[in-house]
Amino acid sequence: MSATIFVSGATGFIAQHIIKQLIDNNYSVVGSVRSASKGDQLKESLKTDKFSYEVVPDIQKEGAFDEALKKHPEVTVFLHTASPFHFNTTDVEKDLLLPAVNGTKNALKAINDHATQVKRVVVTSSYAAMFEGEFDPTYTATEESWTKLTWEQAKENAEIGYVASKAFAEKAAWDFVEEEKPNFSLTTVNPGYVFGPQVFDTAAAGTLNTSSEIINSLLSLGPKDEIPVMQGTWIDVRDVAKGHLAAFESDETIGKRLLLSDEERFSTFKITEIVRDYFSEYKDLPVADKKAHQETVNKFCKVDPSKTWKVLQFEPIDIETSVIDSVSQILKNKK
């Protein structure tokens, strides 16, 4: 393949894996970054002339992507991965809701107005946009599930705000396609928590991205510490990247929401058990109660991503491999 792919939010955890896989598959990539220094750093790390970047300081700003797309008439696919994922805010609307929604609208409008040669658009959404029956053990979440939070409810706190921001941004994308009838077709990729190693070993130091930090934070527990209770749907970052490539390479994905998730939920008990069993360096982690894992995940809905995996036709990475690869990289950095 020799096509050129635009990737917004190019320095993100998921985006870097997408870019690496694109380059490995002989695509050229134009990435948007918030500053030239970030772009230079990524270009230097990638060590390839197949990557270039455009500075888009603020994706919320009207016309944010206009100039970047005008400069690159060779781009035929747009992957919109740029969206905030953190809980560190006291102003949910300003820091989570508006950037997610306006960033998505600005990207799609720029494509429609200035890059009519773009035929495929993939928006990185989230399982968070499918949270409809999350706290009901009798419910089964599928590709048709939608989070039904209101804008006012979303402003209550950062976690609710993040969940709602993904739903509002994704809905804005589908509404845009329905109303504007653009030249491009849309696919969304909806992963759960995203685990797995960083693209570059040196990035696995200090505080990691929100999903990876769940694993990283458990490594500092002492033998008598309580394991913090957390669970969720999950997927390995390498499979998320692979899913993005399939999302624009296959006609089967047009107009679809791809629920990238393992059928089994993770819990912090499960992760701690894997780390303790596999790494002698962490043999002093607290012993995880196997029953605690099952009791924790049983309080939440089931997840059925079978339609997605039937379309994607590859086997996802298992939780043991994902956790082991993540921790191995963190340990490598420490040494």
Contacts in CASP RR format, 6 or more apart in sequence:
PFRMAT RR
TARGET T0000
AUTHOR 0000-0000-0000
METHOD contacts of the structure
MODEL  1
MSATIFVSGATGFIAQHIIKQLIDNNYSVVGSVRSASKGDQLKESLKTDK
FSYEVVPDIQKEGAFDEALKKHPEVTVFLHTASPFHFNTTDVEKDLLLPA
VNGTKNALKAINDHATQVKRVVVTSSYAAMFEGEFDPTYTATEESWTKLT
WEQAKENAEIGYVASKAFAEKAAWDFVEEEKPNFSLTTVNPGYVFGPQVF
DTAAAGTLNTSSEIINSLLSLGPKDEIPVMQGTWIDVRDVAKGHLAAFES
DETIGKRLLLSDEERFSTFKITEIVRDYFSEYKDLPVADKKAHQETVNKF
CKVDPSKTWKVLQFEPIDIETSVIDSVSQILKNKK
1 25 0 8 1.000
1 26 0 8 1.000
1 27 0 8 1.000
2 26 0 8 1.000
2 27 0 8 1.000
2 28 0 8 1.000
3 27 0 8 1.000
3 28 0 8 1.000
3 76 0 8 1.000
3 77 0 8 1.000
4 27 0 8 1.000
4 28 0 8 1.000
4 29 0 8 1.000
4 30 0 8 1.000
4 72 0 8 1.000
4 74 0 8 1.000
4 75 0 8 1.000
4 76 0 8 1.000
4 77 0 8 1.000
5 22 0 8 1.000
5 27 0 8 1.000
5 28 0 8 1.000
5 29 0 8 1.000
5 30 0 8 1.000
5 75 0 8 1.000
5 76 0 8 1.000
5 77 0 8 1.000
5 78 0 8 1.000
5 79 0 8 1.000
5 248 0 8 1.000
6 29 0 8 1.000
6 30 0 8 1.000
6 31 0 8 1.000
6 32 0 8 1.000
6 68 0 8 1.000
6 69 0 8 1.000
6 72 0 8 1.000
6 75 0 8 1.000
6 77 0 8 1.000
6 78 0 8 1.000
6 79 0 8 1.000
6 118 0 8 1.000
7 15 0 8 1.000
7 18 0 8 1.000
7 19 0 8 1.000
7 22 0 8 1.000
7 29 0 8 1.000
7 30 0 8 1.000
7 31 0 8 1.000
7 32 0 8 1.000
7 79 0 8 1.000
7 81 0 8 1.000
8 15 0 8 1.000
8 31 0 8 1.000
8 32 0 8 1.000
8 56 0 8 1.000
8 59 0 8 1.000
8 65 0 8 1.000
8 78 0 8 1.000
8 79 0 8 1.000
8 80 0 8 1.000
8 81 0 8 1.000
8 82 0 8 1.000
8 107 0 8 1.000
9 15 0 8 1.000
9 31 0 8 1.000
9 32 0 8 1.000
9 33 0 8 1.000
9 34 0 8 1.000
9 59 0 8 1.000
9 81 0 8 1.000
9 82 0 8 1.000
10 16 0 8 1.000
10 19 0 8 1.000
10 29 0 8 1.000
10 31 0 8 1.000
10 32 0 8 1.000
10 33 0 8 1.000
10 39 0 8 1.000
10 42 0 8 1.000
10 53 0 8 1.000
10 81 0 8 1.000
11 33 0 8 1.000
11 34 0 8 1.000
11 38 0 8 1.000
11 39 0 8 1.000
11 41 0 8 1.000
11 42 0 8 1.000
12 81 0 8 1.000
12 209 0 8 1.000
13 194 0 8 1.000
13 198 0 8 1.000
13 209 0 8 1.000
13 211 0 8 1.000
13 212 0 8 1.000
13 237 0 8 1.000
14 81 0 8 1.000
14 124 0 8 1.000
14 191 0 8 1.000
14 194 0 8 1.000
14 237 0 8 1.000
14 240 0 8 1.000
14 241 0 8 1.000
14 244 0 8 1.000
15 79 0 8 1.000
15 81 0 8 1.000
15 82 0 8 1.000
16 42 0 8 1.000
16 198 0 8 1.000
16 199 0 8 1.000
16 200 0 8 1.000
17 199 0 8 1.000
17 237 0 8 1.000
17 238 0 8 1.000
17 240 0 8 1.000
17 241 0 8 1.000
18 79 0 8 1.000
18 81 0 8 1.000
18 240 0 8 1.000
18 241 0 8 1.000
18 244 0 8 1.000
18 245 0 8 1.000
19 29 0 8 1.000
19 31 0 8 1.000
19 42 0 8 1.000
19 46 0 8 1.000
19 51 0 8 1.000
19 199 0 8 1.000
20 46 0 8 1.000
20 199 0 8 1.000
20 241 0 8 1.000
21 238 0 8 1.000
21 241 0 8 1.000
21 242 0 8 1.000
21 244 0 8 1.000
21 245 0 8 1.000
22 29 0 8 1.000
22 245 0 8 1.000
23 29 0 8 1.000
23 46 0 8 1.000
23 48 0 8 1.000
23 50 0 8 1.000
23 51 0 8 1.000
25 245 0 8 1.000
26 50 0 8 1.000
27 50 0 8 1.000
28 50 0 8 1.000
28 51 0 8 1.000
28 52 0 8 1.000
28 74 0 8 1.000
29 50 0 8 1.000
29 51 0 8 1.000
29 52 0 8 1.000
30 51 0 8 1.000
30 52 0 8 1.000
30 53 0 8 1.000
30 54 0 8 1.000
30 68 0 8 1.000
30 72 0 8 1.000
30 75 0 8 1.000
31 51 0 8 1.000
31 52 0 8 1.000
31 53 0 8 1.000
31 54 0 8 1.000
32 53 0 8 1.000
32 54 0 8 1.000
32 55 0 8 1.000
32 56 0 8 1.000
32 59 0 8 1.000
32 65 0 8 1.000
32 68 0 8 1.000
32 82 0 8 1.000
33 39 0 8 1.000
33 42 0 8 1.000
33 53 0 8 1.000
33 54 0 8 1.000
33 55 0 8 1.000
33 56 0 8 1.000
34 55 0 8 1.000
34 56 0 8 1.000
34 57 0 8 1.000
34 58 0 8 1.000
35 55 0 8 1.000
35 57 0 8 1.000
36 55 0 8 1.000
39 53 0 8 1.000
39 55 0 8 1.000
42 51 0 8 1.000
42 53 0 8 1.000
43 51 0 8 1.000
43 52 0 8 1.000
43 53 0 8 1.000
45 199 0 8 1.000
45 200 0 8 1.000
54 67 0 8 1.000
54 68 0 8 1.000
54 71 0 8 1.000
54 72 0 8 1.000
56 64 0 8 1.000
56 65 0 8 1.000
56 68 0 8 1.000
58 64 0 8 1.000
59 65 0 8 1.000
59 82 0 8 1.000
59 99 0 8 1.000
59 102 0 8 1.000
59 103 0 8 1.000
59 106 0 8 1.000
59 107 0 8 1.000
60 98 0 8 1.000
60 99 0 8 1.000
60 102 0 8 1.000
60 103 0 8 1.000
60 106 0 8 1.000
61 106 0 8 1.000
62 106 0 8 1.000
63 106 0 8 1.000
63 109 0 8 1.000
63 110 0 8 1.000
64 103 0 8 1.000
64 106 0 8 1.000
64 107 0 8 1.000
64 110 0 8 1.000
65 106 0 8 1.000
65 107 0 8 1.000
65 110 0 8 1.000
65 111 0 8 1.000
66 110 0 8 1.000
66 113 0 8 1.000
66 114 0 8 1.000
68 110 0 8 1.000
69 75 0 8 1.000
69 110 0 8 1.000
69 111 0 8 1.000
69 114 0 8 1.000
69 115 0 8 1.000
70 114 0 8 1.000
70 115 0 8 1.000
72 115 0 8 1.000
73 115 0 8 1.000
73 117 0 8 1.000
75 115 0 8 1.000
75 117 0 8 1.000
75 118 0 8 1.000
76 117 0 8 1.000
76 118 0 8 1.000
76 119 0 8 1.000
76 120 0 8 1.000
77 118 0 8 1.000
77 119 0 8 1.000
77 120 0 8 1.000
77 121 0 8 1.000
77 122 0 8 1.000
77 248 0 8 1.000
78 107 0 8 1.000
78 111 0 8 1.000
78 115 0 8 1.000
78 118 0 8 1.000
78 120 0 8 1.000
78 121 0 8 1.000
78 122 0 8 1.000
78 184 0 8 1.000
79 121 0 8 1.000
79 122 0 8 1.000
79 124 0 8 1.000
79 244 0 8 1.000
79 248 0 8 1.000
80 104 0 8 1.000
80 107 0 8 1.000
80 108 0 8 1.000
80 121 0 8 1.000
80 122 0 8 1.000
80 123 0 8 1.000
80 124 0 8 1.000
80 173 0 8 1.000
81 124 0 8 1.000
81 244 0 8 1.000
82 103 0 8 1.000
82 107 0 8 1.000
83 99 0 8 1.000
83 100 0 8 1.000
83 103 0 8 1.000
83 104 0 8 1.000
83 124 0 8 1.000
83 165 0 8 1.000
83 166 0 8 1.000
83 169 0 8 1.000
84 95 0 8 1.000
84 96 0 8 1.000
84 99 0 8 1.000
84 100 0 8 1.000
84 162 0 8 1.000
84 165 0 8 1.000
85 126 0 8 1.000
85 162 0 8 1.000
85 209 0 8 1.000
85 210 0 8 1.000
85 211 0 8 1.000
86 158 0 8 1.000
86 162 0 8 1.000
86 210 0 8 1.000
87 158 0 8 1.000
87 159 0 8 1.000
87 162 0 8 1.000
87 210 0 8 1.000
88 158 0 8 1.000
89 95 0 8 1.000
89 96 0 8 1.000
89 158 0 8 1.000
92 154 0 8 1.000
92 155 0 8 1.000
92 156 0 8 1.000
92 157 0 8 1.000
92 158 0 8 1.000
92 160 0 8 1.000
92 161 0 8 1.000
93 154 0 8 1.000
93 155 0 8 1.000
96 154 0 8 1.000
96 158 0 8 1.000
96 161 0 8 1.000
96 162 0 8 1.000
96 165 0 8 1.000
97 151 0 8 1.000
97 154 0 8 1.000
97 155 0 8 1.000
97 161 0 8 1.000
97 164 0 8 1.000
97 165 0 8 1.000
97 168 0 8 1.000
99 165 0 8 1.000
100 165 0 8 1.000
100 166 0 8 1.000
100 168 0 8 1.000
100 169 0 8 1.000
101 165 0 8 1.000
101 168 0 8 1.000
101 169 0 8 1.000
101 172 0 8 1.000
103 169 0 8 1.000
104 123 0 8 1.000
104 169 0 8 1.000
104 170 0 8 1.000
104 172 0 8 1.000
104 173 0 8 1.000
105 172 0 8 1.000
105 176 0 8 1.000
108 121 0 8 1.000
108 173 0 8 1.000
108 176 0 8 1.000
108 177 0 8 1.000
108 180 0 8 1.000
108 182 0 8 1.000
109 176 0 8 1.000
111 118 0 8 1.000
111 121 0 8 1.000
111 182 0 8 1.000
111 184 0 8 1.000
112 176 0 8 1.000
112 180 0 8 1.000
112 182 0 8 1.000
112 183 0 8 1.000
112 184 0 8 1.000
116 183 0 8 1.000
117 183 0 8 1.000
118 183 0 8 1.000
118 184 0 8 1.000
119 183 0 8 1.000
119 184 0 8 1.000
119 185 0 8 1.000
120 184 0 8 1.000
120 185 0 8 1.000
120 187 0 8 1.000
120 247 0 8 1.000
120 248 0 8 1.000
120 254 0 8 1.000
121 173 0 8 1.000
121 184 0 8 1.000
121 185 0 8 1.000
121 186 0 8 1.000
121 187 0 8 1.000
122 186 0 8 1.000
122 187 0 8 1.000
122 188 0 8 1.000
122 189 0 8 1.000
122 244 0 8 1.000
122 247 0 8 1.000
122 248 0 8 1.000
123 169 0 8 1.000
123 170 0 8 1.000
123 173 0 8 1.000
123 186 0 8 1.000
123 187 0 8 1.000
123 188 0 8 1.000
123 189 0 8 1.000
124 188 0 8 1.000
124 189 0 8 1.000
124 191 0 8 1.000
124 244 0 8 1.000
125 166 0 8 1.000
125 169 0 8 1.000
125 170 0 8 1.000
125 173 0 8 1.000
125 188 0 8 1.000
125 189 0 8 1.000
125 190 0 8 1.000
125 257 0 8 1.000
126 166 0 8 1.000
126 190 0 8 1.000
126 191 0 8 1.000
126 192 0 8 1.000
127 141 0 8 1.000
127 190 0 8 1.000
127 191 0 8 1.000
127 192 0 8 1.000
127 233 0 8 1.000
127 259 0 8 1.000
127 260 0 8 1.000
127 261 0 8 1.000
127 303 0 8 1.000
128 147 0 8 1.000
128 162 0 8 1.000
128 163 0 8 1.000
128 166 0 8 1.000
128 167 0 8 1.000
128 192 0 8 1.000
129 146 0 8 1.000
129 147 0 8 1.000
129 163 0 8 1.000
129 166 0 8 1.000
129 167 0 8 1.000
129 169 0 8 1.000
129 170 0 8 1.000
129 171 0 8 1.000
129 188 0 8 1.000
129 190 0 8 1.000
130 141 0 8 1.000
130 142 0 8 1.000
130 143 0 8 1.000
130 145 0 8 1.000
130 146 0 8 1.000
130 147 0 8 1.000
130 190 0 8 1.000
130 257 0 8 1.000
130 259 0 8 1.000
131 141 0 8 1.000
131 145 0 8 1.000
131 147 0 8 1.000
131 149 0 8 1.000
131 163 0 8 1.000
131 167 0 8 1.000
132 139 0 8 1.000
132 141 0 8 1.000
132 145 0 8 1.000
132 146 0 8 1.000
132 147 0 8 1.000
132 148 0 8 1.000
133 139 0 8 1.000
133 141 0 8 1.000
133 145 0 8 1.000
133 301 0 8 1.000
134 141 0 8 1.000
134 300 0 8 1.000
134 301 0 8 1.000
135 299 0 8 1.000
135 300 0 8 1.000
135 301 0 8 1.000
136 301 0 8 1.000
137 298 0 8 1.000
137 299 0 8 1.000
137 300 0 8 1.000
137 301 0 8 1.000
137 302 0 8 1.000
138 301 0 8 1.000
139 301 0 8 1.000
139 302 0 8 1.000
140 301 0 8 1.000
140 302 0 8 1.000
140 303 0 8 1.000
140 304 0 8 1.000
141 233 0 8 1.000
141 259 0 8 1.000
141 301 0 8 1.000
141 302 0 8 1.000
141 303 0 8 1.000
141 304 0 8 1.000
142 259 0 8 1.000
142 304 0 8 1.000
142 305 0 8 1.000
142 307 0 8 1.000
143 190 0 8 1.000
143 256 0 8 1.000
143 257 0 8 1.000
143 258 0 8 1.000
143 259 0 8 1.000
143 305 0 8 1.000
143 307 0 8 1.000
143 308 0 8 1.000
144 257 0 8 1.000
146 167 0 8 1.000
146 171 0 8 1.000
147 163 0 8 1.000
147 164 0 8 1.000
147 166 0 8 1.000
147 167 0 8 1.000
148 167 0 8 1.000
149 160 0 8 1.000
149 161 0 8 1.000
149 163 0 8 1.000
149 164 0 8 1.000
149 167 0 8 1.000
150 164 0 8 1.000
151 164 0 8 1.000
151 168 0 8 1.000
153 160 0 8 1.000
153 164 0 8 1.000
154 160 0 8 1.000
154 161 0 8 1.000
154 163 0 8 1.000
154 164 0 8 1.000
154 165 0 8 1.000
154 168 0 8 1.000
155 161 0 8 1.000
170 188 0 8 1.000
170 190 0 8 1.000
170 257 0 8 1.000
173 186 0 8 1.000
173 188 0 8 1.000
174 186 0 8 1.000
174 188 0 8 1.000
176 182 0 8 1.000
177 184 0 8 1.000
177 185 0 8 1.000
177 186 0 8 1.000
185 254 0 8 1.000
185 255 0 8 1.000
186 254 0 8 1.000
186 255 0 8 1.000
187 247 0 8 1.000
187 248 0 8 1.000
187 253 0 8 1.000
187 254 0 8 1.000
187 255 0 8 1.000
187 256 0 8 1.000
187 257 0 8 1.000
187 258 0 8 1.000
188 256 0 8 1.000
188 257 0 8 1.000
188 258 0 8 1.000
189 240 0 8 1.000
189 243 0 8 1.000
189 244 0 8 1.000
189 247 0 8 1.000
189 258 0 8 1.000
189 260 0 8 1.000
190 257 0 8 1.000
190 258 0 8 1.000
190 259 0 8 1.000
190 260 0 8 1.000
191 235 0 8 1.000
191 240 0 8 1.000
191 260 0 8 1.000
191 261 0 8 1.000
192 232 0 8 1.000
192 233 0 8 1.000
192 234 0 8 1.000
192 235 0 8 1.000
192 260 0 8 1.000
192 261 0 8 1.000
193 211 0 8 1.000
193 214 0 8 1.000
193 232 0 8 1.000
193 233 0 8 1.000
193 234 0 8 1.000
193 235 0 8 1.000
193 266 0 8 1.000
194 211 0 8 1.000
194 212 0 8 1.000
194 234 0 8 1.000
194 235 0 8 1.000
194 236 0 8 1.000
194 237 0 8 1.000
194 240 0 8 1.000
195 211 0 8 1.000
195 212 0 8 1.000
195 214 0 8 1.000
195 215 0 8 1.000
195 234 0 8 1.000
195 235 0 8 1.000
195 236 0 8 1.000
195 237 0 8 1.000
195 266 0 8 1.000
195 319 0 8 1.000
195 322 0 8 1.000
195 323 0 8 1.000
195 326 0 8 1.000
196 212 0 8 1.000
196 236 0 8 1.000
196 237 0 8 1.000
196 238 0 8 1.000
196 322 0 8 1.000
196 323 0 8 1.000
196 325 0 8 1.000
196 326 0 8 1.000
197 204 0 8 1.000
197 237 0 8 1.000
197 325 0 8 1.000
197 326 0 8 1.000
197 328 0 8 1.000
197 329 0 8 1.000
198 204 0 8 1.000
198 208 0 8 1.000
198 212 0 8 1.000
198 329 0 8 1.000
201 329 0 8 1.000
201 332 0 8 1.000
201 333 0 8 1.000
202 333 0 8 1.000
204 212 0 8 1.000
204 326 0 8 1.000
204 329 0 8 1.000
204 330 0 8 1.000
204 332 0 8 1.000
204 333 0 8 1.000
205 330 0 8 1.000
205 333 0 8 1.000
206 216 0 8 1.000
207 213 0 8 1.000
207 216 0 8 1.000
208 216 0 8 1.000
211 234 0 8 1.000
212 326 0 8 1.000
214 230 0 8 1.000
214 268 0 8 1.000
214 271 0 8 1.000
215 271 0 8 1.000
215 275 0 8 1.000
215 323 0 8 1.000
215 326 0 8 1.000
215 327 0 8 1.000
215 330 0 8 1.000
216 326 0 8 1.000
216 330 0 8 1.000
217 228 0 8 1.000
218 227 0 8 1.000
218 228 0 8 1.000
218 268 0 8 1.000
218 271 0 8 1.000
218 272 0 8 1.000
218 275 0 8 1.000
218 285 0 8 1.000
219 275 0 8 1.000
219 282 0 8 1.000
219 285 0 8 1.000
219 327 0 8 1.000
219 330 0 8 1.000
221 227 0 8 1.000
221 272 0 8 1.000
221 285 0 8 1.000
221 286 0 8 1.000
222 284 0 8 1.000
222 285 0 8 1.000
222 286 0 8 1.000
223 284 0 8 1.000
223 285 0 8 1.000
223 286 0 8 1.000
224 286 0 8 1.000
225 286 0 8 1.000
226 286 0 8 1.000
227 268 0 8 1.000
227 269 0 8 1.000
227 272 0 8 1.000
227 286 0 8 1.000
227 288 0 8 1.000
227 292 0 8 1.000
228 268 0 8 1.000
229 267 0 8 1.000
229 268 0 8 1.000
229 269 0 8 1.000
229 292 0 8 1.000
229 296 0 8 1.000
230 267 0 8 1.000
230 268 0 8 1.000
231 265 0 8 1.000
231 266 0 8 1.000
231 267 0 8 1.000
231 268 0 8 1.000
231 296 0 8 1.000
231 297 0 8 1.000
231 300 0 8 1.000
232 265 0 8 1.000
232 266 0 8 1.000
232 267 0 8 1.000
232 297 0 8 1.000
232 300 0 8 1.000
233 261 0 8 1.000
233 262 0 8 1.000
233 265 0 8 1.000
233 266 0 8 1.000
233 303 0 8 1.000
234 261 0 8 1.000
234 262 0 8 1.000
234 265 0 8 1.000
234 266 0 8 1.000
234 319 0 8 1.000
234 322 0 8 1.000
235 260 0 8 1.000
235 261 0 8 1.000
235 262 0 8 1.000
235 316 0 8 1.000
236 316 0 8 1.000
236 317 0 8 1.000
236 321 0 8 1.000
236 322 0 8 1.000
238 317 0 8 1.000
239 260 0 8 1.000
239 314 0 8 1.000
239 316 0 8 1.000
239 317 0 8 1.000
240 260 0 8 1.000
242 312 0 8 1.000
242 314 0 8 1.000
243 258 0 8 1.000
243 260 0 8 1.000
243 312 0 8 1.000
246 253 0 8 1.000
246 311 0 8 1.000
246 312 0 8 1.000
246 314 0 8 1.000
247 253 0 8 1.000
247 258 0 8 1.000
250 311 0 8 1.000
252 311 0 8 1.000
253 311 0 8 1.000
256 308 0 8 1.000
256 311 0 8 1.000
258 308 0 8 1.000
258 311 0 8 1.000
258 312 0 8 1.000
259 303 0 8 1.000
259 305 0 8 1.000
259 307 0 8 1.000
259 308 0 8 1.000
260 305 0 8 1.000
260 308 0 8 1.000
260 316 0 8 1.000
261 303 0 8 1.000
261 305 0 8 1.000
262 303 0 8 1.000
262 305 0 8 1.000
262 316 0 8 1.000
262 318 0 8 1.000
262 319 0 8 1.000
263 303 0 8 1.000
263 304 0 8 1.000
263 305 0 8 1.000
263 306 0 8 1.000
264 297 0 8 1.000
264 319 0 8 1.000
265 297 0 8 1.000
265 300 0 8 1.000
265 303 0 8 1.000
266 319 0 8 1.000
267 292 0 8 1.000
267 293 0 8 1.000
267 296 0 8 1.000
267 297 0 8 1.000
269 288 0 8 1.000
269 289 0 8 1.000
269 290 0 8 1.000
269 292 0 8 1.000
269 293 0 8 1.000
269 296 0 8 1.000
270 288 0 8 1.000
270 293 0 8 1.000
270 319 0 8 1.000
271 319 0 8 1.000
271 323 0 8 1.000
272 285 0 8 1.000
272 286 0 8 1.000
272 288 0 8 1.000
273 288 0 8 1.000
273 290 0 8 1.000
273 293 0 8 1.000
274 319 0 8 1.000
274 320 0 8 1.000
274 323 0 8 1.000
274 324 0 8 1.000
275 282 0 8 1.000
275 285 0 8 1.000
275 323 0 8 1.000
275 327 0 8 1.000
276 282 0 8 1.000
276 283 0 8 1.000
276 285 0 8 1.000
276 287 0 8 1.000
276 288 0 8 1.000
278 320 0 8 1.000
278 324 0 8 1.000
278 327 0 8 1.000
279 327 0 8 1.000
279 331 0 8 1.000
281 331 0 8 1.000
282 327 0 8 1.000
309 316 0 8 1.000
END
